[in-house]
Amino acid sequence: MDSHVRSRTRNGTVSADRIRRPNVARSVVALFALCAATITATGEQPSRATSKSSPGSDAAQPTSASAGTLVEGVASYNYLCFLPKDYARQPKLWPLIIFLHGRCEDEDLEKLKHFGPIKFALAHDDFPFIVVAPATSRGWSVRLLGSFLDRIQTRFSVDRDRVYLTGLSMGGHATWALATFSPNRFAAIAPVAGAGNPRLAAQRLRHLPAWIFHGEKDTIVPVKCGLMMIEALKAGGAEVKSTIYPDRGHDSWDPAYDNRDLYAWFLKHRRYQGQPTRRSP
């Protein structure tokens, strides 16, 4: 864990067990309504690619970087992709991180270089993942994200048993939504400052490891939304890891994505082949 994160339990994370069960039972409906309102307010709408290329095309434009290669393209969404520096020299299947950004007024791919997993990748020569960050100014759609992932897995040398999903704020909401929609596609997820449906998560994500990040002082997506998901997953028997930053508000993503332990944790997990097939949301 990062040294500036104050532990709230012995293992350095905040457990949802501190929420009394009777209180949760009485307030779960109202709290989920609050979280759902937050999702709506942050623009959760079907999205369209705005590139001049057709949405089904892939107009790759590689750019060399010291730690790897950056590729721009479009496949349901405009996207920026990071390829490890040995990608072209090693003909193998690589683990993939899908990163979903928060609410944005434009689809400037240049911004995706400056935060999240791509920022971390560009600062570390040994980063072993492909990272793909789609862009949207209209909100995320789970169906479009599903077709997007199909294209990315065809376009790049991806190990389909090591696909990891993460996102922040609006992208954190979409991480929960896409994971519950298609739990069999991912090896692990890491929602940051996001809200989800605890009942669906308890039912569908029992075999999908999750590391949940949230700021305790978050006034945009209240920390209770994250704590409720932690408790729901634990009740369903899922593997759950959590980090609550006591001095952070909504901007909990900087320490989350600067944490090398997150990427090491991803690599410990492979897709559970016995997961249920996709269901409608």
C-alpha positions in Angstrom: 0.0 0.0 0.0 1.1 3.6 -0.4 2.7 4.9 2.7 0.4 7.9 3.1 -2.7 5.7 3.3 -3.8 5.4 7.0 -4.9 1.9 7.9 -8.3 1.5 9.4 -7.8 -2.3 10.0 -4.8 -4.4 10.6 -4.4 -5.3 7.0 -4.5 -1.7 5.8 -8.0 -1.6 4.4 -11.4 -0.5 5.7 -13.8 -3.4 6.0 -17.5 -3.0 5.4 -18.0 -5.1 8.5 -18.1 -1.8 10.5 -21.5 -1.1 9.0 -24.0 -2.7 11.3 -26.2 -5.2 9.5 -29.5 -3.9 10.8 -28.7 -0.4 9.7 -27.7 -1.6 6.2 -30.9 -3.6 5.9 -33.0 -0.6 6.7 -31.1 1.8 4.5 -30.0 -0.3 1.5 -32.9 0.8 -0.7 -32.4 4.5 0.0 -28.6 4.4 -0.3 -28.7 2.5 -3.6 -31.2 5.1 -4.9 -28.6 7.8 -4.0 -25.9 5.9 -5.8 -28.1 5.4 -8.8 -28.9 9.1 -8.9 -25.1 9.7 -8.9 -24.7 7.5 -11.9 -27.4 9.4 -13.8 -26.0 12.7 -12.9 -22.6 11.8 -14.3 -23.9 11.1 -17.7 -24.6 7.3 -18.0 -25.9 7.3 -21.5 -25.3 5.3 -24.7 -22.1 6.5 -26.4 -21.0 6.9 -30.0 -17.5 7.1 -31.5 -16.9 10.6 -32.9 -14.0 9.7 -35.1 -14.3 10.3 -38.8 -13.5 6.7 -39.3 -16.5 4.3 -39.2 -17.2 2.9 -35.7 -16.2 -0.6 -36.8 -12.8 0.4 -38.2 -9.4 0.5 -36.5 -7.3 3.4 -37.7 -4.1 2.6 -35.7 -1.5 5.4 -35.4 1.5 4.1 -33.5 3.7 6.5 -31.5 7.0 5.4 -29.9 7.6 6.0 -26.2 10.5 5.0 -24.0 8.5 2.5 -22.1 6.5 1.1 -25.0 4.2 2.2 -27.9 1.0 4.2 -27.9 -1.6 3.4 -30.5 -4.8 5.4 -31.4 -7.8 3.7 -32.9 -11.5 3.4 -33.0 -13.7 0.4 -32.3 -17.1 1.4 -31.0 -15.2 4.1 -29.1 -12.1 6.1 -29.9 -9.3 4.7 -27.8 -5.7 5.1 -26.8 -3.7 1.9 -26.3 -0.3 1.3 -24.6 1.8 -1.7 -25.8 4.7 -2.9 -23.7 8.2 -2.2 -25.2 8.7 -5.9 -25.9 5.3 -6.4 -27.5 6.6 -6.6 -31.0 9.6 -8.7 -30.1 7.8 -11.3 -28.0 5.1 -13.2 -29.9 3.0 -14.1 -26.9 -0.4 -13.3 -25.4 -0.3 -10.4 -23.0 -2.5 -9.4 -20.1 -4.9 -6.6 -20.8 -6.2 -3.7 -18.6 -9.3 -1.9 -19.8 -9.5 1.6 -18.2 -12.7 3.6 -18.2 -12.3 7.4 -17.5 -14.8 9.6 -15.6 -17.1 12.2 -17.0 -15.5 14.3 -19.7 -16.7 17.1 -22.1 -14.5 15.9 -25.0 -12.7 12.8 -26.3 -9.2 14.2 -26.3 -7.0 11.0 -26.2 -4.0 13.1 -25.2 -5.5 13.5 -21.7 -5.4 9.7 -21.2 -1.6 9.8 -21.1 -1.7 11.9 -17.9 -3.6 9.7 -15.4 -4.7 6.2 -14.7 -2.9 3.0 -15.8 -1.4 4.6 -19.0 0.3 7.3 -17.0 1.8 4.5 -14.7 2.8 2.4 -17.7 4.6 5.3 -19.4 6.7 5.8 -16.2 7.7 2.2 -15.8 9.8 0.4 -18.5 8.9 -3.1 -17.1 5.1 -2.6 -17.2 3.8 -6.0 -18.5 0.3 -5.1 -19.6 -1.5 -3.9 -22.7 -3.6 -1.0 -21.5 -6.6 0.2 -23.6 -8.4 3.4 -22.6 -11.6 4.2 -24.7 -12.9 7.7 -24.6 -16.4 9.1 -24.5 -18.1 12.4 -23.9 -21.6 10.9 -23.8 -21.3 8.2 -21.1 -20.6 4.5 -21.1 -22.8 1.7 -22.6 -22.2 -1.9 -21.4 -23.3 -3.2 -24.8 -20.9 -1.0 -26.7 -18.1 -1.8 -24.3 -18.8 -5.5 -24.9 -18.3 -5.1 -28.7 -15.3 -2.8 -28.0 -13.6 -5.5 -26.0 -14.4 -8.0 -28.8 -12.5 -5.8 -31.3 -9.6 -5.1 -28.9 -9.1 -8.8 -28.3 -9.0 -9.4 -32.0 -6.8 -6.4 -32.8 -4.1 -7.1 -30.2 -2.4 -10.2 -28.8 -4.5 -10.5 -25.7 -4.5 -13.3 -23.1 -8.3 -13.7 -22.7 -7.9 -15.3 -19.3 -6.1 -12.2 -18.0 -8.3 -9.3 -18.9 -8.7 -6.8 -16.0 -11.3 -4.0 -15.8 -11.0 -0.7 -13.9 -12.4 2.8 -14.0 -12.9 5.9 -12.0 -16.0 7.9 -11.1 -18.4 7.4 -14.1 -15.9 4.8 -15.2 -16.1 3.2 -11.8 -19.9 3.0 -12.2 -19.4 1.4 -15.6 -16.8 -1.0 -14.2 -19.5 -2.4 -11.8 -22.2 -2.4 -14.6 -20.0 -4.2 -17.2 -18.7 -6.7 -14.7 -22.2 -7.7 -13.6 -23.4 -7.8 -17.2 -20.5 -10.0 -18.4 -18.8 -11.5 -15.3 -17.2 -14.3 -17.4 -15.0 -11.9 -19.4 -12.7 -10.7 -16.6 -10.1 -12.0 -14.3 -10.4 -9.2 -11.7 -11.9 -5.7 -11.4 -10.8 -2.5 -9.6 -13.6 0.2 -9.4 -12.4 3.6 -8.1 -14.9 6.1 -6.6 -17.7 4.1 -8.2 -21.2 3.0 -7.3 -22.9 -0.3 -8.3 -25.9 -2.5 -7.7 -25.0 -4.6 -4.5 -27.8 -7.2 -5.1 -26.6 -8.0 -8.6 -22.9 -7.9 -7.5 -23.6 -10.5 -4.7 -25.4 -12.7 -7.2 -23.1 -12.5 -10.2 -19.6 -11.6 -9.0 -19.0 -14.4 -6.5 -16.0 -15.7 -8.5 -14.7 -12.3 -9.7 -12.0 -10.8 -7.4 -12.5 -7.1 -6.7 -10.3 -4.4 -5.2 -12.4 -1.4 -4.4 -10.9 2.1 -3.9 -12.7 5.1 -2.4 -12.1 8.4 -0.6 -13.8 8.7 2.8 -14.5 12.4 2.2 -16.0 11.9 -1.2 -19.0 14.2 -1.6 -19.7 13.2 -5.3 -20.0 9.5 -4.9 -20.4 8.9 -1.1 -18.1 6.4 0.5 -21.2 4.4 1.6 -21.7 3.4 -2.0 -18.3 1.7 -2.0 -18.7 0.2 1.5 -22.1 -1.2 0.5 -20.5 -3.0 -2.5 -17.8 -4.4 -0.2 -20.3 -5.9 2.2 -22.4 -7.3 -0.6 -19.5 -9.1 -2.2 -18.3 -10.5 1.1 -21.8 -11.7 1.8 -21.8 -13.5 -1.6 -18.5 -15.2 -0.8 -16.4 -13.1 -3.3 -12.7 -12.3 -2.9 -12.7 -8.6 -1.9 -9.9 -6.2 -1.2 -10.6 -2.6 -0.3 -8.7 0.6 0.3 -10.5 3.7 1.7 -8.4 6.8 1.8 -9.3 8.8 4.9 -8.1 12.2 3.7 -9.3 11.9 0.1 -12.5 13.2 -1.5 -13.6 12.1 -4.9 -10.1 12.3 -6.4 -9.0 8.9 -5.0 -7.7 7.7 -8.3 -4.2 9.3 -8.1 -3.0 7.1 -5.2 -5.1 4.1 -6.5 -3.4 4.0 -9.9 0.0 5.0 -8.7 0.0 1.9 -6.5 2.3 -0.8 -7.9 0.5 -3.3 -5.7 -2.6 -3.0 -7.8 -0.9 -4.3 -10.9 0.8 -7.1 -9.1 -2.6 -8.1 -7.6 -4.1 -8.1 -11.1 -1.4 -10.6 -12.3 -2.2 -13.0 -9.5 -5.6 -13.6 -11.0 -6.9 -15.5 -14.1 -10.4 -15.8 -15.4 -12.6 -18.3 -13.6 -13.8 -20.7 -16.3 -16.9 -21.8 -14.3 -18.4 -18.3 -14.2 -22.0 -17.9 -15.4 -22.8 -16.8 -18.9 -23.8 -13.2 -19.6 -27.2 -12.1 -18.5 -29.1 -9.0 -19.3 -28.7 -6.1 -16.8 
